[in-house]
């Protein structure tokens, strides 16, 4: 197996470097579905990081277990030179066959090379009694059966989260290994600014030879756009002048709110890629949700309906009392959506744009089927139990036993309460109880990584200044390693590019009308 090491973030520079290392590995150097970090990258991006040797799985440990002390010493000295005063020989005692042999050899090597040692623990589950559930999870991932005697067992019962006292007792013969855990903890000091949105810089073109600020340009294009909209809405000049005051009053109110909240850049960015889409044959929806209540959005061609005509409220979209990012849900023709994303990548830089990861979790029914399979219960038995779990659209149901007494305000939907037949079978049949209690421990655990249907991130600079990236094997689109809530917390701004098949169908119909009907060469739904 490829050797592994452990990198710990020491400061903000280390966080940036770790994000870059992870992104490079996932996007440029995946071998047999494993991301690999090159040694020269560690040399380039080692600042602000502490490196632990990886215990028995690292380059030093693998050489020691192979009996090659010379290779082990060379590997240790090479890593120590890459991470001066930031490299530790890692020791683990997790009940594995080679652990003690590795610890003895590693301590002797560290003493000979004058390198510090540190005790760590390869935690795989929280409590000691979670071992069986963890093994079931491993079997689900590997398509194995729990009872298979020939199955390779890569984990031990000792790999739970051990309290400090247990770890100190485990390494009482090597006190420096325990003391160094505190030293490393003291050396690691990272503060992240959370909840502060950071928009990419929108390139402001000169107006009449003058370079305007973002705020001035935003006001200028909003008034320019409103004028064009008023000409279209009220071709009669006298009527247009009669209507103008209420539009100007509403526009001024919205501009004041947007500028006060610091979001003019957001509107300019959205307006820019929507205009590009409309000018380049990519149908765009007229507007969806609360964003349609904004006159500024109408003036900037983000939406296509007049909010004053329909008495739509701007405050539903943006409210100074509830400080949160504005959020336009923009529908694009499904066949052309990727072209718009490519335009955004060209505009702001490929390193600044990505989509967002989603983490699929194990729902109640799936947990029962998967656990039943690895426990070697028959398909019919598992299917019968899973079908007892209520499955109403929009309702999430849990397998957990309801607490007694039930807490006030508990909004969980307990399957056992909702389906008396399930409660009866749990009480009377031991196999059903065993299956449900194992599935309870796995319910809600992350099962797979996917891609958010519409979210696109645009960063001010490199995305790896905020979070690491991930790329699914066989895909060409990078996604953030954080989900939509965490990317927003870290300061990235999400733009919704929703692919709508209806728009694609309407566009195909429009093309047919233009080709087949005389006099309709310029047909448009508007």
Secondary structure, DSSP 4 states (H G I P E B T S, - for coil): -----EEEE-SHHHHHHHHHHHHHHHHH-EETTEE---HHHHHHS-TTEEEE--GGGSHHHHHHHTT-HHHHHHHHHHHHHHTTT-EEEEE--SS-TTHHHHHHHHHHHHHHHT--EEE-----BSSGGGHHHHHHHHHHHHT--TT-TTS-----TT-B---HHHHHHHTTT-HHHHHHHHHHHHH-------S---PPPP-PPPBTTB---HHHHHHHHHHHHHHHHHHHH--SHHHHHHHHHHHHHHHHHHHHHHHHHT-HHHHHHHHHHHHHHHHTT--B-S--GGGGG-HHHHHTTS--S-TTTTT--GGGT-BTTB------EEEEETTTHHHHHHHHHHHH-GGGEEEEEEEEE--HHHHHHHHHHHTT--HHHHHHHHTTS---TT--EE-SPPPSSPPTT---EEHHHH-HHHHHHHHH-HHHHHHHHHHHHHTT-EEEEEEEEEEEEE-SS-GGGT--EE--TT----EESS-HHHHHHTT-EEEEEEEEHHHHHHHHHHHHHHHHSTT-TT----
